[in-house]
Amino acid sequence: MTIAIPESLQSYRRTGSFTESTIPAALLSDHSTKKGVWGLIDVAEGSIRYVVTDTRRKPYEKIITQGGEPGVVEPTILHRVEPIGPVCFHVEFLRASY
């Protein structure tokens, strides 16, 4: 499943880097972004599983790896991440400019 991010979006915030031992519990549980907020999961080392759990979408999983395409988080869609061994990643948030 390929999700295209609208071109008009701009980055407005980025998390610090997380490792397999520092991932906040909220990211490991089902959660979502706010309306209009997209996310890009960028893996710097290792790999992570991105799981879409929202009933508005077909069940979906993607393994995001170092050097690969980032994971795309749609606004308001429930999802979670699961580390696959040692990992280092961050999340960049985008929205329309006002």
C-alpha positions in Angstrom: 0.0 0.0 0.0 1.5 3.3 -1.1 0.2 6.5 0.5 1.2 9.8 -1.1 1.7 12.8 1.1 0.2 16.0 -0.3 2.9 18.2 -1.8 1.6 21.4 0.0 2.6 20.1 3.5 5.5 21.6 5.4 7.5 20.1 8.3 6.8 21.8 11.6 8.2 19.4 14.2 10.5 16.5 14.6 11.0 14.2 17.6 14.3 13.3 19.0 15.8 9.9 18.1 14.3 6.8 19.7 16.0 3.5 20.2 14.4 0.1 21.0 14.8 0.9 24.7 13.7 4.5 24.6 10.5 4.3 22.4 7.7 6.0 24.4 5.0 3.5 25.4 2.4 5.7 23.5 4.1 4.8 20.2 4.0 1.1 21.0 0.3 1.3 21.6 -2.5 2.3 19.1 -2.4 6.0 18.7 -3.1 8.6 15.9 -2.1 12.1 14.8 -4.5 15.0 14.8 -6.7 16.0 11.9 -4.4 17.5 9.2 -1.2 16.2 10.7 0.9 13.7 8.8 4.0 11.8 10.0 7.1 10.4 8.4 8.9 7.6 10.3 12.6 7.8 9.3 14.8 4.9 10.4 18.5 5.7 10.8 19.6 2.3 12.0 18.0 -1.1 12.1 14.3 -1.7 11.3 10.9 -1.1 12.7 7.4 -2.6 12.0 4.7 0.0 11.3 1.2 -1.4 11.9 -2.0 0.3 10.9 -4.8 -0.9 13.2 -7.6 1.5 12.2 -10.8 -0.1 11.2 -11.2 2.5 8.4 -8.3 0.9 6.6 -7.5 -2.7 5.6 -5.0 -4.3 8.1 -1.5 -3.2 7.0 2.0 -3.7 8.1 5.3 -2.3 6.7 8.8 -3.0 7.7 10.7 0.3 7.6 14.5 0.0 7.3 17.6 2.2 7.3 18.0 3.7 3.9 14.5 2.7 2.8 11.4 4.8 2.2 10.0 6.4 5.4 6.8 5.2 6.9 3.9 7.5 6.1 1.4 8.2 8.9 -2.0 9.4 7.8 -3.9 11.9 9.9 -6.3 10.4 12.5 -5.5 6.8 11.5 -4.7 4.4 14.4 -1.3 2.8 14.2 1.6 1.6 16.3 5.3 0.7 15.9 7.2 -2.3 17.0 11.0 -2.4 17.0 12.7 -5.3 15.3 15.9 -5.7 17.3 18.2 -2.7 17.7 16.8 0.4 16.0 17.2 4.2 15.9 14.5 6.4 14.4 12.6 9.7 14.6 9.2 11.0 13.4 8.8 14.2 11.4 5.4 15.9 11.5 3.9 17.8 8.6 0.9 19.9 8.0 -0.5 22.6 5.7 1.1 26.0 6.2 -1.1 28.7 7.5 
